[in-house]
Amino acid sequence: MATERPAKLRVFSLNCWGIRFFSKLCTQRYEMIGELLDREQHDIALLQEVWSEQDFLFLKKKLSSSYPHTHYFKSGVIGSGLAAFSKHRIQDALLYQYSLNGYPYMLRHGDWFGGKAVGLVILDVLGLKAHVYVTHLHAEYSRAQDEYLPHRIVQSWELLQFVRHTSCGADLVVLGGDLNMHPQDLGNRLLRSHTGLRDCYTETGTFDGCEDGHTLIANNHFTKKQDLIPFEKGIRIDYILMKGSQRVNMKCESLSTTKGSVADKPFPYSDHEALTAELALFRSEDSRQHESGNTPAVSEQMDVVTEACAVVKEGLCQTEAMRDKAMHLVFGSLLLLLLPLVLAFLPCSCSFSFSTVGLLGAVCISLFLSGALLYLLFTTHIKVLKETEDQMMLTSNDLQTKLTGCQLSGSSSSDGSPELQPRSPFKREE
């Protein structure tokens, strides 16, 4: 890498908890977040849960000199909540909204109304092409009974597919955001094993932050203690992930988090802790051995895909059962709708007021419409789950072929037998 190129890249990530009229002290906290970003002068700041575009515009104006390049990702009913601030020029941007994101009738959770997505900004970091992703996955509301696990696995799959297919020409890749998954959760392992992304917390040379890298801690004024059960001290669900290329190798030299309270302030920046990673960039030829040791094993990839496919299949069965219940509701309401019609024409119908018959008819129509909408919703979910299952099966079969090919190659080299695969004139050079 030329000496004039930066040797370091400082990346910041924070879930801002910015739900207007619901999140506490929103205006004051955005003022604090703006002061923090302006003071620290990161290269890239990736924010989640900036649900109001007005709040984004406030930060954009406040940080116009320190972060001249910005992008706000719009999707869903109330937005994606994703925003990127950069010192480096943004060449392009792309958004992918996840196909599954909860249920509209789960109002107390509200994930469905936020267009959970992954956003990509392509940066020119002084001659290097950097693909920087920011994302926010569906929340886990119960560790013991996680009804949204299939949705989060589908989101993880779509996230890894999006990263894989859009980062091919990148010199370096960075992903930051609230994954709502513990480090060894299935979706997290799926993402890392199939993209080659490395966790800055496990890779860092120096760490300064909460115990075990927790980003949702008990010692935070805004944290709901029931959200941490059964983890009393805290959980790690926010991440900065990185990956180099043939041209550039990356190393996380230091990682830090905020620690709940803020000096000289009466409350924290958010209910989540912020992450700051200092990434060092090297020539690939200088660190070829380090880079080659991070390629996930084919057997590991296959095991994780198989496990994920089983979760998707289970979610498919559950969703099909819910669709059947919705269909029963539709037919039941149609049968009930016949009742007021019969009563209206019976000789004894004089004992029933028109208002009673009308009320009964309105209830039946409401039940019918509700059932029909739920049927359509679950039918859409089933198609997404089936499509994801099919994609996973294709990947699993391809990995199985590679694994078998490796085994055959190993055996042929040991016993001298010829290769089974014909030599191709278009074989890719290593």
N, C-alpha and C positions, 0 to 999 in steps of 0.2 A: 504494500500500500504506500502511496506517495506520502512524503513527510508532511505536506500541507494539509492532508486530510485529517480529520479529528480522530484521535486515538480512543476517545471515550464518548459514550452516548448515555445520557442520563434520562431515564424513563420514570414517569410518575403515573400511578393509577389509584383512583378513589371512587367508591360508590358514595355519591353525595347525599343520598336519602332526601331528595328534593321534591317531595310531593306537596304541592301548594295546598294550604288550608288543612293539611293532615300532619305533615312532618313538623316537628317542633322547631321554632326559632329559625325558620328557613332563610329569611332575609339576612339576619345577622350572620348565619353560618356561611352563606355565599360570600359575604363581605370578607370573612376570615379566610375562606378558601382562596379567594382572589389575592389577598395579601400574601398568603403562603406561596402560591405559584409565582407571584411577581418577585418575591424575595429569593426563592430557591433557583429560579432561572434554569429549569429543566430544558432538555432538548425537545421532549415530547411529553404531553400530559393527556392521559386517557381518562375520561370521566364517564360514570354511569349514573343512572337515575337523575339526570337533569331533565325532568319531565316537562318543565315549562320552557318554551322557546324564549320567553321574556328573561328568564334567569340566564340562559345561554348568552343572550345579547348583552346582558349586564356584564358578564365575565369577559366577553369578547371586547367590549369597550374598555374595561378596566385593564385588560392585558394586551391591548393593541400594540404597545411598543415592545414588550418582552416576548409575546407570541403572536407575530404578525399573520400567521397562516392558521386558519381554523376551518372546521367543518362540523355541522350539526346534522345528524342522521334522523330523518323523519319517517315514521311508519306507525301503523296501528291507530287506535282511537285517540290516545293521548300522547303518542310519540314513542320512539325507541328508548329515549333517555340517554342516548350515546352521543358523546362529543369528543373531538380531538383538537388539541391546541399544539402548535408546532413552531419552533424557530426556523425550521427548514421548509422550503417551498413544497406545497402539496401539488403534485402533478395530476392526480386523478383520485377518484373516490368511488366506492361501490358498496351497496347495502344488500344484504340477504336477510329477509324476515323468516324466522323459523316457522315450519308448517304446523307444528303443534305447540300450544302454549296455554294449557289449562282449559277451563270451561267458563263461559260467560255468566252462568248462574251462580258461580262461586264468588259472590260479590265481596265477601269478607277477605278473600285472598287477592283478587283483582289483577292477577297476572295477565289474564286474557286481554284486558283493555290496554295494557302496555304492549306495543309491538316488539316483543323481545326479538333481538336480531344480532347479527355480527356485521360490523362496519369495517371497511378497509380503506385506508388512505395510503397512497403511494408517494413516498417522499424522495426528494433528491438531497441526500446527505453528502454534499460536496463531492459529487461524482459517483456515489454509491446509490444503488437503487434499493430503497428500504420499503418493504411491505409491512405496514403496521396495522394490526387488527385490534378492535375493541369490541367487547361483547358482554352480555348479561343473560344468564340462563335462568330457567324457572326455579323458584324458591322451593326448598324442602321444608314443609311445615310439620312433619312428624317423622322422626327417624325410625320409629317402630312400625308405623303404618303409612308408608310413603305412596300415596295414590298417584303421585305425579312422576314416579320413577320412569315409566315408559316414555313419557313426554320428554324428560330430561335426557334420556338415552338417545332418543330421536334427535334432539337438539345437538347433543354431543357429536352424533354421526354427521349431521348436516354441517356442523362447524368444521370438523376435520376434513370433510369432503371439499368444503369451500376453501379452506386453507391450502389443501393439497393441489387443487386445480387452479388456484389464482397466484400461487407463490413460485411457480416454476422458474420464472426469469429473475427472481429477486436475488440480490447480493446478501441481504440479511433479512430475517423475519422476526418480528416482535409481536406478541399477543398479550394484552392486558385486560383484566376485567374481573367481574364477580361471577365465578362459575357455579356458585352455590353447591359445590361438591368438596368433600374432604379429599386429601391427597391420594388416598388409595381407593376411593370410590370407583366403581366400574366406568362411569363416563369419563372420568379423569384419566384413567389408565388407557381407555380406548383412544382418547385424543392424543396423548403423548406417544403411544406406541405406533400410531399410524401416520403421524406427521413428523416425528423426530424432534418435536419441540422439547426443550429442556427447562425444568423448573428452576428459576433463579434462586429460590430458597435452598434447594439441595445442592446447587452448584456454586454458591457464593463462597468467596474466600473469607469475607468478614460480614457478620450480621449484628445489627443493633436494632432491637425491637422487642415486641412482646414474646413471652415464653412460647417456644415451639413455633414461632412465626404466626401466631394466632392473629386474625384480622377481625374477629367478632369476639369481644372479650367481656367478662363480667364487670371489670373495672372501667365501665363506660357509662356515662350518665344517661345515654339514650337506649342502651341495650335492654331488651326484655329478657329477664332471666329465664323465662319458660322456653325461649328460643334456643337456649344452650343445653337443655336437658337431652341426654344425660352427661353432657360435658360441662362440668362446673366452671373450669377456668377459662374456657374459650374454644373456638374452632378456627381452622384455617380454610377459608373458602374463596379468598381473593388472591389472584396470581399475576405474576409477570413471567411469561415464557419466552424463550428465545431459540433461534436456530441460525447457523451460518450457511455457507455455500462453498462451492469449489473455489471461489475467489476470496472469500472472507471467512475467518473463524471468529467466534464470539466467546467471551468468557465474562461471567459476572464477578466483578471484583468486590463489590459490596452491595448489600441489601439492607434497607432499614424500613421500619414501620413507625407510625405514630403510636403513642402509648396511652390512649384514652384522653386524659386531661391535656390541656394546652396551657403553656406558661402565660400568666397574666390574662387569662381568659376564663370566664365562669363556666364554659361548657366546651365539649369537643367539636371537631369539624363535622363529624357525622356519627351515625351508629356503627359504621365500619371504620377500620383503621386504614390509613393511606399507606401505599407502598412506593418506595423509591429505589430503583436499581441503577447502579453504575456499571455499564457494560463496556468492556475493552474489546477493540477490534484488531485482529492480526491478519497478516498474510496467511492464506491457507497452507502454502508450502512450508511455512515455519512451524505449523502446528498440525500437520497431517495425521500424526499418530493420535492426537487428542480427538480429532474430528471423527476418525474411523471407529473409535471405540464407543460411539453413541448411536450406532445403527441398531434398532431393535431387532431381535431374533425373529425369524419367520414363525417359529413355533409359538413364541409369545404373542405375536400378532393374531395368530389363528385362535389361540385359547381365548383371548379377550373378545374377538368377534363372535365366537361361538357362545360365550357367556352373554354378550349383549343381545344376540339374536334370540336367545331363550327369554330374556326380559321383554323384548318387543313382541314375541309370540304370546307371552302371558298377557301383556297389555291388549293385544288384539282380541284374545278370548274375552277379556273383561269388557272391552268396548262393544263387541258383538252382543254380549248379554244385555248391556245398557240399551243398545239399539232395539233389541227385542222388546224390552220393557216400554220403550217409547212407542213402538208399533202397537203394543197392547193398549197403551193409553189412547192412541188414535182410534182404534176400533171400539174401545169401551166408551169413549166420548160420543162416537157416532151412534152407538146403540142408545145411549142416554138421551141423545138429541131427538130420538124418535118419541121419547116419553112425552115431552110438552106438546108435540104435534098430535099425538093420540089424544091427550087430555083436552086439547082445544076443540076436537070434533066429537068427543063423547057427550051423550045427553046429560050426564051428571057433572059436566065440566062447569056448570054454573056455580058449584061450590068452591071452585078455584078462581081467584081473581086473575085478570089478565096480567097484572104486575107480577104475580107469583109464577105464572107460566113463562112470562118474559125473562124473569130472573133466572129460572132454571135453564132456559134456552141459552142465556148469556154465559152461564157457568159452563155449559156443555161446549159451546163454541170456543171459549177460552181454553178449556182442556184439550180440545181438538187441535187448536193452533199451537199450543205448547208442545203437545206430542209430536206434531208434524215438524216443528222447528228442531226439536231434540233429535228426531229421526234423521233429519238432514245433517245436523252437526256430527252425530256419531258415524253416519255413513262417510262423511268427509274424513273423519279421524281414522276410520278403518282403511280407507284407501291409502292414506299416508303411512300407516303402520305396515300395510302389505308391501308398499313400494320400498320402504326401508328394509323390511325383511328380505325382499328380493335382492336388493343391492348388497346386503350383508352376505347373502348366500353366494352371490357372484364373487365377492371378495374372498370368501372362505374357500371356494373352489379354486380360485387363482392361487391362493396361498398354499393350498394342498398340492397343487401342481408343482409349485416352486419347491416345496418341501420334498416331494417325491423325486423331483429332478436333482436336488442336492444329494439325496441319499443314493440315487442311481449313479451320479457322477463320482461320489466317493467310493462306491463299490467297484466301478469300472476302473478307477485309477489304481485300486489295490490289487485286482486280479487280472488286469490287462485286457479285459473284454472291451469290444468297441462300444461307442456311445450309441444310444437308441435314437436320439434326436438327429435328423439330417442337418448337415451344415447349411446355413443360410448365406446367400451372397450378400444379404443386407444386414448381417450381424453387426450390432452396435459395437464400436470400439470402446474398450475399457479406459 
